[in-house]
Amino acid sequence: MTDAGRTPSGQQTYDLDRAHVFHSWSAQARISPMVVERAEGVHLWDDRGRRYLDFASQMVNTNIGHQHPAVVAAIKAQADRLCTIAPQHANDQRSRAAELIAGLAPPGLERVFFTNGGAEAIEHATRMARLHTGRPKVLSAYRSYHGATSTAINLTGDPRRWPSDSGTAGSCTSSVRSSTGRRSTRAPRRRRPSAPSRTWSR
Amino acid sequence: MITFEGPQTIAAIVLETVPGTAGIMPPPPGYLAGVRELCDRHGIVYIADEVMAGFGRTGRWFALDHWGVRPDLIAFAKGVNSGYVPLGGVVISDAIAATFAERVYPGGLTYSGHPLACAAAVATITAMREEGIVDNADRIGREVLGPGLRQLAERHPVVGDVRGMGVFWALELVTDRATRQPLAPYGGTSPAMAELVATCMANGLLPFVNFNRLHVVPPCTITEEEAKEGLAVLDDSLGAVDGYYTGG
């Protein structure tokens, strides 16, 4: 697809994207990604020079806005000092980040295990809970989302779980999900519409 | 359900403190305290998923702070460094940490605690603190987005419900307020929702939609003027789909 409104570099970005990039949560032939040239604060600009107010914070993650100068400077400074280091070593930025994050959490939660993102955080939280208790099951809610990795998507209570719903294999329950299929059907629990209903996963 | 399942078989309850993409539903008062109590009674680990709701999104550092509950594990990501470099993690209670004091924790990642990501987190948390960004999100929610979105609901019958806090809001769009018939089916989209998105984009606003819902989730740094500019675009864009309303 060519588009007279695009810059040549924007067109190249778009063409290469369509030729080589496989996008998440998408039918690949049905999408037409916006080429983003730059972003600042609450705004971003496409390759046609059009400005957009970002009322999505991308995927609800740019809480501090785009290109915050202090964060950009910190990344640049760290890149000059030490780009990467294995997890078994101690590192000043890791130590300080863990202290700051634990300081924001309620008292009695003092340690941080770092992952690359939210789904892995759920994977590890679940693993820690199972090992700590020695128990197998995890209770989650309808109308929830916990990530797209295997455990996290099976804890998720929305349609994004369905194509990957191995946690319910063999089961037939109305409000309870299990991977064993051994449990009997029972009636869904009634709740207020705005409150999450409960589902099970393991 | 815990009784029926056997409390001794349940390791954890995992809940988004405020469910996010699935609808932005702040829990009713006492709900999370009840979860905590159930977990305590049965020795179940309470995992709070603060991935989307954490780090200022609800106008508090953690959404948990609104209700004063203490989970055993907190999963976080996203706002911890705004995704400038990928980072997530788990904040761990002393009791669970003690389980792995002399016993190996069987898990890890090559990039666990990546220095670029952690440097970004340190700078992000510091800047958010120094610049009052969490308080800004709280104020924008109470004074601008909350009232502004409720005004949109008065002007546009397709807005069936307005929920949220901070910079974390959802509009439930319906074709009939009495039946709450959604503007798009559960798990799907509709011409009306596509039109809504196209109108927002044409008017210079990047929206977040999920099924029949429009989520209003700007950065915590948004100013009152910028928020009002966005509300004006939403007003126009909702006007473009008012025709789909079939209720009385």
Interface residues (C-beta under 8 A of the other chain):
Chain A: G41 V42 L44 R50 R51 Y52 L53 D54 F55 A56 S57 Q58 M59 V60 N61 T62 N63 I64 G65 H66 H68 A70 V71 V72 A73 A74 I75 A77 Q78 A79 L82 C83 T84 I85 A86 P87 N91 Q93 R94 R96 A97 A98 L100 I101 A102 L104 A105 P106 P107 G108 L109 E110 R111 V112 F113 F114 T115 N116 G117 G118 A119 E120 A121 I122 H124 A125 T126 R127 M128 A129 R130 L131 H132 T133 G134 R135 P136 K137 V138 L139 S140 A141 R143 S144 Y145 H146 G147 L155 G157 D158 P159 W162 S175 V176 R183 R186 R189 R192 S194 A195 P196 R198 W200
Chain B: M1 I2 F4 E5 Q8 T9 I10 A11 A12 I13 V14 L15 E16 P19 G20 T21 A22 G23 M25 P27 P28 Y31 G43 I44 V45 I47 D49 V51 M52 F55 G56 R57 W61 F62 L64 V69 R70 P71 D72 L73 I74 A75 F76 A77 K78 G79 V80 N81 S82 G83 Y84 V85 P86 L87 G88 G89 V90 V91 I92 S93 D94 A95 I96 A97 T99 F100 Y105 P106 G107 G108 L109 T110 Y111 S112 G113 H114 P115 L116 A117 C118 A119 A120 A121 V122 A123 T124 I125 T126 A127 M128 I133 A137 R163 V167 F168 Y186 G187 C200 M201 G204 L205 L206 P207 F208 H215 V216 V217 P218 P219 C220 T221 I222 E226 E229 G230 V233 L234
